[in-house]
Amino acid sequence: MMSRATARSKDAPTREMIVFTGLGVIWLAVAGLVGLDTGAKGVTLFALGTALGTVFLSFQYGFASGWRNFLQSGNMTGLASHFLLAALCAVLFIPAGTLGISAAGSLAPISLSLFIGAFAFGIGMQLANGCGSGVLFSFGGGSGRMLMALPFFVLGSLLGSLWLPSVLAWGQLDPIQIGGGLTPVLRTLVNLLLLVGASFIFWQAGRRRGQTMPRKLVLGSLIIAALCWAVFLVSGHPWGVTFGFTLWGAKLASAVGFDIASHEFWQWPGPARALAHSVLADNSSLMDIGMLIGAGLWAAFSGAFYKQAWPNQRQLLAAAIGGLLMGVGARFAFGCNIGAFLAGTASGSLHGWIWFAMAMGGSWVGIKLRPHLGFGEK
């Protein structure tokens, strides 16, 4: 007589196919709506978001885990790959104007909010076990922890948008470009020297410890860089994740009667324009939706969708706290690992390096808190 476990195992391919087919239908429906709303450009960005979700999940290209491996065990390979990715993006982002590309990099002010937000984000991403992109692709892949983290990330992002103008008033400097007084070519070379140098230092330090850079990490960096170049060329600016969460929170709050539009942040030109249009008209929101579906499609195709272990109650609490901290932190610090660290350093902006340092400090604190919230040593 067939056991229940055997029956479930035999039913799994059918369930995976149902999920894959359902998500495929949803993708086509959303793509159709996007086409009606924003045309070919929107559909292209939606497709790029889908590709990024697929690549991040299939390569398990995480920032939170890479930083945790560095802080806990001295594994340098994750950080080496992250700086390699930033260097590859910088090749296009910094000299864009000189190359005749109508796109600009990501610059942000040096403010107290940057220091506070990046540190809070670092804590949050270790408690939630994922960063901005990590929450998206893990949620799409069926992670129970991210079912808790994402809603609280959205809530935190909304709260951060309401508080940000007041926090910025505590003090800020104008954006600082590294090598800003140099020609575009020299500025590109200076920033590439910093980014490639950082990647080499981490790679070399790991090599001395007997660590080998996995080919999967290198290949993942190359593919993600190519997708980031495509997003940059199509949208006119680097890829960003967390503003989409902020917009979702604002739309939901407005739908239940909150006067979000009266708050200062939502009167700034960019946020006001996003709030006035659909969630499919904003690049970040659109790509976030694409990432969720893309990760879900890959999880169903690869058979990973039903293999996610359900977290315990303390881990769910940690995910909620982590999501909230990341949401507030991302708004205060002008982005997450993607929009602030990757886009910032690849654009030659000092704020990206500050974000990295502060988020790394926050990650150390978050790692110390993990054992108290249902996690083991890793």
C-alpha positions in Angstrom: 0.0 0.0 0.0 1.4 3.4 -1.0 2.4 5.6 2.0 1.2 9.2 2.3 4.8 10.4 1.9 5.2 8.5 -1.4 1.8 9.8 -2.6 2.8 13.4 -1.9 6.1 12.8 -3.6 4.4 11.5 -6.8 1.9 14.4 -6.7 4.6 17.0 -6.4 5.4 17.3 -10.2 1.7 17.8 -10.9 1.5 20.5 -8.3 4.6 22.2 -9.6 3.2 22.2 -13.1 -0.1 23.7 -11.9 1.9 26.5 -10.1 4.1 27.0 -13.2 1.1 27.2 -15.5 -0.8 29.5 -13.2 2.1 31.9 -12.8 2.7 31.8 -16.6 -0.9 32.9 -17.1 -0.5 35.6 -14.5 2.7 36.8 -16.2 1.0 37.1 -19.5 -2.0 39.0 -18.0 0.3 41.4 -16.2 2.4 41.9 -19.3 -0.8 42.7 -21.3 -1.9 45.3 -18.7 1.6 46.8 -18.6 1.6 47.1 -22.4 -1.6 49.0 -22.3 -0.3 51.2 -19.5 3.3 52.0 -20.4 3.8 50.3 -23.8 6.9 48.4 -24.9 9.2 50.1 -22.4 7.1 48.8 -19.5 6.9 45.3 -20.9 10.7 45.2 -21.4 11.3 46.3 -17.7 8.8 43.8 -16.5 10.6 41.1 -18.5 13.9 42.2 -17.1 12.5 42.0 -13.6 11.3 38.5 -14.3 14.8 37.5 -15.6 16.4 39.0 -12.5 14.1 37.0 -10.2 14.9 33.8 -12.1 18.6 34.5 -12.0 18.8 35.5 -8.4 16.9 32.4 -7.2 18.6 29.9 -9.6 22.1 31.2 -8.6 21.1 31.8 -5.0 22.8 35.1 -5.3 22.3 36.6 -1.9 23.7 39.6 -0.2 22.6 38.9 3.4 24.1 35.4 3.4 27.3 36.6 1.8 27.8 39.2 4.4 26.9 36.8 7.2 29.5 34.3 5.9 32.1 37.0 5.9 31.4 38.2 9.4 30.9 34.7 11.0 33.4 32.5 9.2 35.7 34.9 7.3 34.4 33.7 3.9 35.3 36.4 1.4 33.9 35.0 -1.8 30.5 36.7 -1.5 31.9 40.2 -1.0 34.4 39.7 -3.8 31.5 38.8 -6.1 29.4 41.8 -5.0 32.2 44.3 -5.7 32.9 42.5 -9.0 29.2 43.1 -9.9 29.5 46.8 -8.9 32.6 47.2 -11.0 30.9 45.7 -14.0 28.0 48.1 -13.6 30.3 51.1 -13.2 31.8 50.4 -16.7 28.5 51.7 -18.1 26.9 53.8 -15.4 29.7 56.4 -14.8 30.7 57.3 -18.4 27.1 57.1 -19.7 26.9 60.7 -20.8 30.2 60.5 -22.6 29.1 57.4 -24.4 26.0 59.3 -25.6 23.6 57.4 -23.4 20.6 59.3 -22.1 20.8 57.8 -18.6 22.3 58.9 -15.3 23.7 57.1 -12.3 22.4 57.1 -8.7 23.6 59.9 -6.4 22.3 60.6 -3.0 23.1 63.1 -0.2 25.4 62.3 2.8 23.0 62.6 5.7 22.4 61.4 9.2 19.5 59.5 7.8 21.9 57.6 5.6 24.0 56.4 8.5 20.9 55.5 10.6 19.0 53.9 7.8 21.9 51.7 6.5 22.7 50.5 10.0 19.1 49.6 10.6 18.9 47.9 7.3 21.9 45.8 8.1 20.3 44.5 11.3 17.0 43.8 9.5 18.5 41.8 6.6 20.2 39.4 9.0 17.0 39.0 11.1 14.8 38.5 8.0 17.5 36.3 6.3 17.4 38.4 3.1 17.9 41.9 1.7 15.6 43.8 -0.7 16.2 41.6 -3.7 16.5 38.5 -1.4 13.1 39.1 0.1 11.5 39.3 -3.4 13.1 36.2 -4.9 12.7 34.1 -1.8 9.1 35.1 -1.4 8.5 34.2 -5.1 10.3 30.9 -4.4 7.8 30.0 -1.7 9.7 31.0 1.5 7.5 31.1 4.5 9.8 33.5 6.3 9.4 36.0 3.5 5.6 35.7 3.6 6.1 37.5 6.9 9.0 39.7 6.0 7.6 41.3 2.8 4.4 42.8 4.3 6.4 44.3 7.1 9.0 45.6 4.6 6.2 47.3 2.8 4.9 48.8 6.1 8.3 49.9 7.1 8.9 51.6 3.8 5.7 53.5 4.1 6.6 54.7 7.6 10.0 55.6 6.4 8.6 57.8 3.7 6.4 59.7 6.2 9.4 60.2 8.6 12.2 60.9 6.0 11.7 64.6 5.5 12.0 65.3 9.3 15.0 63.0 9.6 16.7 64.8 6.6 16.3 68.1 8.5 18.8 66.8 11.1 21.6 67.5 8.6 22.8 66.6 5.2 25.4 67.4 2.6 24.9 67.4 -1.2 25.8 64.2 -3.1 29.5 63.7 -3.4 30.9 62.0 -6.5 34.2 60.2 -6.1 36.6 61.9 -8.6 33.9 64.5 -9.3 36.5 67.1 -10.5 38.0 64.7 -13.1 37.1 64.0 -16.6 34.5 61.2 -17.1 37.1 58.8 -18.3 39.4 59.5 -15.3 36.4 59.4 -12.9 35.5 56.0 -14.4 39.0 54.7 -14.0 39.3 55.9 -10.4 36.0 54.2 -9.4 36.9 51.1 -11.2 40.2 51.0 -9.4 38.3 51.2 -6.1 35.7 48.6 -6.9 38.0 46.1 -8.7 40.6 46.7 -5.9 38.0 45.9 -3.2 37.0 42.7 -5.1 40.6 41.7 -5.5 41.4 42.3 -1.9 38.5 40.1 -0.7 39.3 37.5 -3.3 43.0 37.4 -2.4 42.3 37.3 1.4 40.0 34.4 0.8 42.5 32.7 -1.4 45.1 32.8 1.4 42.5 31.1 3.6 42.1 28.3 1.0 38.8 29.7 -0.3 38.0 29.4 -4.0 35.6 31.7 -5.8 32.8 29.5 -7.0 32.3 29.7 -10.8 28.5 30.0 -10.1 29.1 33.3 -8.2 31.3 34.7 -11.1 28.8 33.7 -13.7 25.9 35.0 -11.6 27.7 38.4 -11.3 28.2 38.5 -15.1 24.6 37.8 -15.9 23.2 40.1 -13.3 25.5 42.9 -14.5 24.2 42.4 -18.1 20.6 42.6 -16.8 21.5 45.8 -14.8 23.0 47.3 -18.0 19.8 46.6 -19.8 17.7 48.1 -17.1 19.9 51.2 -17.1 19.6 51.6 -20.9 15.8 51.1 -20.9 14.8 53.0 -17.8 17.5 55.8 -17.8 18.7 55.0 -14.3 20.1 52.1 -12.3 17.9 49.3 -11.0 16.2 50.0 -7.6 14.0 47.7 -5.5 12.6 49.4 -2.4 10.7 52.4 -3.8 8.3 49.8 -5.3 7.6 48.6 -1.7 7.0 52.2 -0.6 4.6 52.8 -3.4 2.6 49.6 -2.6 2.3 50.7 1.0 1.1 54.2 0.0 -1.4 52.7 -2.4 -2.8 50.3 0.2 -2.9 53.1 2.9 -4.7 55.4 0.5 -7.2 52.6 -0.4 -8.3 52.3 3.2 -8.7 56.1 3.7 -5.4 57.5 4.8 -4.5 60.9 3.3 -1.0 59.8 2.1 -0.8 62.5 -0.6 -0.8 65.3 2.0 2.5 64.2 3.5 5.7 66.0 2.4 7.5 63.0 0.9 4.5 62.3 -1.4 4.5 65.9 -2.6 8.0 65.6 -4.0 7.8 65.3 -7.8 8.9 61.7 -8.2 6.8 60.2 -5.4 3.8 62.4 -6.3 3.9 61.2 -9.9 4.2 57.6 -8.8 1.3 57.9 -6.4 -0.9 59.5 -9.1 -0.4 56.6 -11.5 -0.8 52.8 -11.2 1.7 50.5 -9.6 2.4 49.2 -13.1 3.6 52.6 -14.3 6.5 52.8 -11.8 9.7 51.1 -12.9 10.7 49.8 -9.4 7.2 48.5 -8.6 6.9 46.9 -12.0 10.3 45.1 -11.8 9.5 44.0 -8.2 6.3 42.3 -9.5 8.4 40.7 -12.3 11.0 39.4 -9.8 8.2 37.8 -7.7 6.7 36.0 -10.7 10.1 35.1 -12.2 11.3 33.5 -9.0 8.0 31.6 -8.7 8.3 30.3 -12.2 11.9 29.1 -11.6 10.9 27.5 -8.2 8.0 25.7 -9.9 10.1 24.6 -12.9 13.1 23.4 -10.7 10.9 21.6 -8.2 11.9 23.8 -5.3 8.5 25.4 -4.6 7.3 22.8 -2.1 10.7 22.1 -0.5 10.8 25.2 1.7 10.8 24.3 5.4 8.3 26.3 7.4 10.1 28.6 10.0 9.3 28.4 13.7 7.5 31.2 15.5 10.6 33.0 16.7 12.0 33.1 13.1 8.6 34.5 11.9 8.9 37.2 14.5 12.5 37.9 13.4 11.3 38.2 9.8 8.6 40.7 10.8 11.1 42.8 12.8 13.7 42.5 10.1 11.3 43.5 7.4 10.2 46.5 9.3 13.8 47.6 10.0 14.7 47.1 6.3 11.7 49.1 5.1 12.4 52.1 7.4 16.1 51.8 6.8 15.9 51.7 3.0 13.9 54.9 2.9 16.2 56.7 5.3 19.3 55.5 3.4 17.9 56.0 -0.1 17.8 52.3 -1.0 18.9 48.8 -0.2 21.8 46.6 -1.3 20.7 47.2 -4.8 19.5 50.8 -5.0 22.1 52.2 -2.5 25.1 49.9 -2.3 25.3 48.5 -5.8 23.8 51.5 -7.8 25.6 54.0 -5.5 29.1 52.6 -5.7 28.7 51.7 -9.4 27.7 55.4 -10.0 30.7 56.7 -8.2 28.7 58.1 -5.3 30.2 58.3 -1.9 26.9 57.4 -0.3 27.1 53.9 -1.6 30.4 53.2 0.2 29.0 54.7 3.4 25.9 52.6 3.1 28.1 49.5 2.8 30.1 50.3 5.9 27.1 51.1 8.0 25.0 48.2 6.8 28.0 45.9 7.5 28.0 47.2 11.1 24.3 46.6 11.4 24.7 43.1 10.0 27.2 42.3 12.8 24.5 43.4 15.3 21.8 41.4 13.5 24.0 38.3 13.5 24.5 38.6 17.3 20.7 38.8 17.7 19.9 35.8 15.5 20.5 33.0 18.1 17.9 34.7 20.3 15.3 34.6 17.6 15.3 31.0 16.6 18.3 30.7 14.3 21.4 28.5 14.8 24.9 29.8 14.3 24.3 30.3 10.6 
